[in-house]
Amino acid sequence: MTDDPAPDTYPSGLPRPDLSGVNLDTQVLIVTGMSGAGRTRAAAVLSDLGWYVVDNLPPQMLGSLVAMVATDPTRRLATVVDVRGGGYFADLVAVVDDLESRGVDVQILFLEASDDTLVRRFEEARRPHPLQGDATILEGIARERSAVAAVRERADVVVDTTSLNVHQLRDVLTDTFAEEVPELHVNVLSFGFKNGAPVDADYVADVRFLSNPHWVPELRPLTGIDPAVRDHVLGSAGAHEFLDGYTSAIEVALQGYQAHDKHSVTIAVGCTGGRHRSVAMAEELSQRLRTKGFDVRTTHRDKDR
């Protein structure tokens, strides 16, 4: 007699999924490790990098999820699996072995940190450790280290976040798992202050100091897209000086955003009605930023009002 589980079950006795006829080319990344070491942040970064991310998945469901995601050949699957799953977590190594034996590309990312760092993070968050119970945070950490020891031994990538801030962790994960680094998308939006400033603007430039084509009869029915209005606005006193200084300042900010995990920036350019000056200046600002190498989209909210 033997107590070994049947071939169609995991060590816990839970069933293995039937993957017959499934395209198993999906890339799978298991995000695990110590609570407080940055798993939630890692999941967010991977999502930004285009991975399909599932949090707190029982490992025994991973095969079924692979089968579902495999219907989309562009998908890369990342799943956070950790001790919050209780007894389910014990099957993780067996699940990985099973999927690899069937030809699935599985990697394990293990996030680590020192005990002192983990204690400090839990105290700052004012949350208990998931294995703490009635004990101390440090005792909960010790229990977790024991529970995850076998998974750590199997990990393909181990990242110690003790001395990393969230931006540095993002850089490490991007370098390791990005197919290509996400671009910073710059949205330049013209608007009229009389219709209200855009609520989602990161920067607002007020160009009402420029000569207003509204008071020129032949220009009034036109917009800042028209060459005559554009020339009038850009020929106004201070227009080029403003654009020179503003473009230089914005370029510094955008370069900083690229280095600090921000993927979209909205720059709003406003005049009174949003039809003449703001449109012409938004177009010129967009062109200058494009020549600096930024991906820029230009929209005119109030141009046709």
C-alpha positions as CSV (number, residue, x, y, z in Angstrom):
1,M,0.0,0.0,0.0
2,T,1.1,3.6,-0.6
3,D,-0.1,6.9,0.5
4,D,1.1,8.6,-2.7
5,P,-1.6,10.7,-4.4
6,A,-3.1,9.5,-7.7
7,P,-1.4,10.9,-10.8
8,D,-4.4,13.1,-11.4
9,T,-4.2,14.9,-8.1
10,Y,-1.7,17.2,-6.3
11,P,-0.2,16.2,-2.9
12,S,-3.1,17.9,-1.2
13,G,-5.5,15.6,-3.0
14,L,-6.9,18.4,-5.1
15,P,-7.3,17.5,-8.8
16,R,-4.9,18.4,-11.6
17,P,-6.6,20.3,-14.4
18,D,-7.1,18.7,-17.8
19,L,-5.0,20.7,-20.3
20,S,-5.3,18.3,-23.2
21,G,-5.7,20.2,-26.5
22,V,-4.7,23.5,-24.9
23,N,-2.0,25.7,-26.4
24,L,0.6,25.9,-23.6
25,D,2.8,28.6,-25.1
26,T,1.7,31.2,-22.5
27,Q,4.5,32.7,-20.4
28,V,3.6,32.3,-16.7
29,L,5.2,34.3,-13.9
30,I,4.5,33.4,-10.3
31,V,5.0,36.4,-7.9
32,T,5.5,35.2,-4.4
33,G,7.7,35.8,-1.4
34,M,7.5,37.5,2.0
35,S,4.5,39.6,3.0
36,G,5.5,43.2,3.1
37,A,8.3,42.7,0.6
38,G,6.5,44.4,-2.3
39,R,4.3,41.8,-4.0
40,T,1.4,44.3,-4.5
41,R,3.7,46.9,-6.0
42,A,5.3,44.2,-8.2
43,A,1.8,43.2,-9.4
44,A,1.0,46.8,-10.4
45,V,4.3,47.2,-12.2
46,L,3.8,44.0,-14.2
47,S,0.3,45.1,-15.1
48,D,1.8,48.3,-16.5
49,L,4.2,46.2,-18.5
50,G,1.3,44.4,-20.2
51,W,1.1,41.2,-18.1
52,Y,-2.4,39.8,-17.2
53,V,-2.2,39.9,-13.4
54,V,-4.3,37.8,-11.0
55,D,-3.8,38.4,-7.2
56,N,-4.1,35.8,-4.4
57,L,-4.8,32.8,-6.7
58,P,-4.8,29.3,-5.2
59,P,-2.0,27.6,-7.0
60,Q,-4.2,24.6,-7.9
61,M,-6.2,26.9,-10.2
62,L,-3.2,28.0,-12.1
63,G,-3.5,25.3,-14.8
64,S,-7.1,26.3,-15.5
65,L,-6.1,29.9,-15.7
66,V,-3.4,29.1,-18.2
67,A,-5.9,27.3,-20.3
68,M,-8.2,30.3,-20.3
69,V,-5.4,32.9,-21.1
70,A,-3.9,30.6,-23.8
71,T,-6.8,31.6,-26.1
72,D,-5.0,35.0,-26.4
73,P,-1.5,34.4,-27.8
74,T,-0.3,37.9,-26.8
75,R,-1.0,37.4,-23.1
76,R,1.6,36.9,-20.5
77,L,0.2,35.7,-17.2
78,A,1.5,36.8,-13.8
79,T,-0.2,35.6,-10.7
80,V,0.4,36.5,-7.0
81,V,0.5,33.3,-4.9
82,D,1.3,33.5,-1.2
83,V,0.5,32.3,2.3
84,R,-2.8,34.2,2.3
85,G,-4.0,31.0,0.5
86,G,-3.5,29.0,3.7
87,G,-3.2,25.3,3.1
88,Y,-3.5,25.7,-0.7
89,F,0.0,27.3,-0.8
90,A,1.7,24.0,0.1
91,D,0.9,22.7,-3.4
92,L,2.8,25.5,-5.2
93,V,6.0,23.6,-6.0
94,A,4.0,20.6,-7.2
95,V,1.9,22.8,-9.4
96,V,5.0,24.4,-11.0
97,D,6.5,21.0,-11.5
98,D,3.3,19.7,-13.2
99,L,3.0,22.7,-15.5
100,E,6.7,22.6,-16.5
101,S,6.3,18.8,-17.2
102,R,3.5,19.7,-19.7
103,G,5.7,22.3,-21.4
104,V,4.5,25.5,-19.8
105,D,7.1,28.2,-19.4
106,V,6.9,29.0,-15.7
107,Q,9.1,31.4,-13.7
108,I,9.0,32.2,-10.0
109,L,9.7,35.7,-8.8
110,F,10.5,35.7,-5.1
111,L,10.4,39.0,-3.2
112,E,12.5,39.1,0.0
113,A,13.4,41.7,2.7
114,S,15.1,41.6,6.1
115,D,13.1,41.0,9.2
116,D,13.7,44.5,10.5
117,T,12.4,46.0,7.3
118,L,9.3,43.8,7.2
119,V,8.5,44.6,10.9
120,R,8.9,48.3,10.2
121,R,6.6,48.1,7.1
122,F,3.9,46.3,8.9
123,E,4.1,48.8,11.8
124,E,3.9,51.7,9.5
125,A,0.9,50.2,7.7
126,R,-0.7,49.3,11.0
127,R,-1.7,45.9,9.6
128,P,-1.1,42.5,11.2
129,H,1.1,39.9,9.4
130,P,-1.1,37.3,7.8
131,L,0.5,34.5,9.9
132,Q,0.7,36.6,13.1
133,G,-2.4,35.4,14.9
134,D,-2.1,36.3,18.5
135,A,1.7,36.3,18.3
136,T,4.1,39.1,17.4
137,I,4.8,40.4,13.9
138,L,8.3,38.9,14.1
139,E,6.9,35.5,15.0
140,G,4.5,35.7,12.0
141,I,7.5,36.5,9.8
142,A,9.3,33.5,11.1
143,R,6.4,31.2,10.3
144,E,6.2,32.6,6.8
145,R,9.9,32.1,6.1
146,S,9.4,28.4,7.0
147,A,6.3,28.1,4.8
148,V,8.0,29.7,1.8
149,A,11.5,28.1,2.1
150,A,10.9,25.5,-0.6
151,V,9.5,28.0,-3.0
152,R,12.4,30.3,-2.5
153,E,14.8,27.5,-3.3
154,R,13.0,27.0,-6.6
155,A,12.8,30.7,-7.5
156,D,14.2,31.9,-10.8
157,V,14.5,35.5,-9.7
158,V,15.0,36.7,-6.1
159,V,14.7,40.4,-5.4
160,D,15.7,41.7,-2.0
161,T,13.7,44.9,-1.5
162,T,15.3,45.8,1.9
163,S,17.0,48.9,0.5
164,L,14.7,49.5,-2.5
165,N,12.1,52.2,-2.8
166,V,9.1,51.8,-5.0
167,H,10.8,53.4,-8.0
168,Q,13.9,51.3,-7.7
169,L,11.8,48.1,-7.5
170,R,9.9,49.2,-10.6
171,D,13.3,49.7,-12.4
172,V,14.5,46.2,-11.4
173,L,11.2,44.5,-12.5
174,T,11.2,46.5,-15.8
175,D,14.7,45.6,-16.6
176,T,13.9,41.9,-15.9
177,F,10.4,41.4,-17.3
178,A,9.6,44.1,-19.8
179,E,9.5,43.2,-23.4
180,E,9.9,46.9,-24.0
181,V,9.8,49.8,-21.7
182,P,6.5,51.6,-21.6
183,E,6.5,55.0,-23.3
184,L,5.6,58.2,-21.6
185,H,2.5,59.6,-23.4
186,V,2.1,63.3,-23.4
187,N,-1.4,64.8,-24.0
188,V,-1.4,68.5,-24.9
189,L,-4.9,69.9,-24.6
190,S,-6.2,73.3,-25.5
191,F,-9.2,74.7,-23.7
192,G,-11.1,77.9,-22.8
193,F,-11.1,79.1,-19.2
194,K,-14.7,80.3,-19.6
195,N,-15.7,76.6,-20.0
196,G,-13.6,75.5,-17.0
197,A,-10.1,74.2,-16.7
198,P,-9.6,70.4,-17.3
199,V,-9.8,68.5,-14.1
200,D,-7.2,65.9,-15.2
201,A,-4.4,68.4,-16.2
202,D,-1.0,67.9,-14.7
203,Y,0.1,71.4,-15.9
204,V,-2.0,74.4,-16.9
205,A,-0.5,77.1,-19.1
206,D,-2.4,80.4,-19.3
207,V,-1.8,82.2,-22.7
208,R,-4.4,84.9,-22.2
209,F,-1.5,87.5,-22.2
210,L,-1.1,87.1,-26.0
211,S,-2.9,89.3,-28.5
212,N,-6.4,88.0,-29.0
213,P,-7.5,87.2,-32.6
214,H,-11.1,87.4,-31.5
215,W,-10.8,91.2,-31.8
216,V,-9.6,91.0,-35.4
217,P,-12.8,90.7,-37.6
218,E,-11.2,88.6,-40.3
219,L,-9.7,86.2,-37.8
220,R,-12.6,85.8,-35.4
221,P,-14.4,83.1,-37.4
222,L,-11.2,81.1,-37.8
223,T,-9.4,78.9,-35.2
224,G,-5.8,78.5,-34.1
225,I,-5.4,75.7,-36.7
226,D,-5.7,78.2,-39.5
227,P,-2.4,79.7,-40.7
228,A,-3.5,83.3,-40.4
229,V,-4.5,82.9,-36.7
230,R,-1.4,80.8,-36.0
231,D,0.8,83.5,-37.4
232,H,-1.0,86.2,-35.5
233,V,-0.7,84.4,-32.2
234,L,3.0,83.3,-32.6
235,G,3.8,86.8,-33.8
236,S,2.4,88.3,-30.5
237,A,4.9,89.9,-28.1
238,G,6.3,87.2,-25.8
239,A,4.9,84.2,-27.6
240,H,8.2,82.6,-28.6
241,E,9.9,83.6,-25.3
242,F,7.1,81.8,-23.5
243,L,7.3,78.7,-25.7
244,D,11.1,78.6,-25.3
245,G,11.0,78.7,-21.5
246,Y,7.9,76.5,-21.1
247,T,9.2,73.8,-23.4
248,S,12.5,73.7,-21.5
249,A,10.7,73.5,-18.1
250,I,8.3,70.8,-19.3
251,E,11.1,68.8,-20.9
252,V,12.9,68.5,-17.5
253,A,9.6,67.4,-15.8
254,L,8.9,64.8,-18.5
255,Q,12.3,63.3,-18.3
256,G,11.8,63.0,-14.5
257,Y,8.4,61.3,-15.0
258,Q,10.0,58.8,-17.4
259,A,12.4,57.8,-14.6
260,H,9.7,57.6,-11.9
261,D,6.9,55.3,-13.1
262,K,4.5,57.9,-14.7
263,H,3.2,56.9,-18.1
264,S,0.9,59.7,-19.0
265,V,1.0,63.5,-18.6
266,T,-1.6,66.1,-19.6
267,I,-0.5,69.6,-20.4
268,A,-3.4,72.0,-20.7
269,V,-3.0,75.3,-22.6
270,G,-5.8,77.8,-22.0
271,C,-7.1,81.1,-23.3
272,T,-10.5,82.8,-22.8
273,G,-12.6,80.8,-25.2
274,G,-10.3,77.9,-26.3
275,R,-10.6,78.7,-30.0
276,H,-7.6,80.8,-31.1
277,R,-4.6,81.4,-28.8
278,S,-4.7,78.2,-26.9
279,V,-5.1,76.1,-30.0
280,A,-2.2,77.8,-31.8
281,M,0.1,77.6,-28.8
282,A,-0.9,74.0,-28.1
283,E,0.0,73.0,-31.6
284,E,3.4,74.7,-31.4
285,L,4.2,73.3,-28.0
286,S,3.3,69.8,-29.2
287,Q,5.6,70.1,-32.2
288,R,8.5,71.3,-30.1
289,L,8.0,68.4,-27.7
290,R,7.9,65.9,-30.6
291,T,11.3,67.2,-31.8
292,K,12.6,66.4,-28.3
293,G,11.5,62.8,-28.9
294,F,8.3,62.6,-26.8
295,D,5.2,60.8,-27.9
296,V,2.6,63.6,-28.1
297,R,-1.1,63.7,-28.8
298,T,-2.8,67.1,-29.3
299,T,-6.5,67.7,-28.8
300,H,-8.6,70.8,-28.8
301,R,-11.5,70.6,-26.3
302,D,-13.3,73.9,-27.1
303,K,-12.1,74.8,-30.6
304,D,-15.5,74.3,-32.2
305,R,-17.7,75.7,-29.5
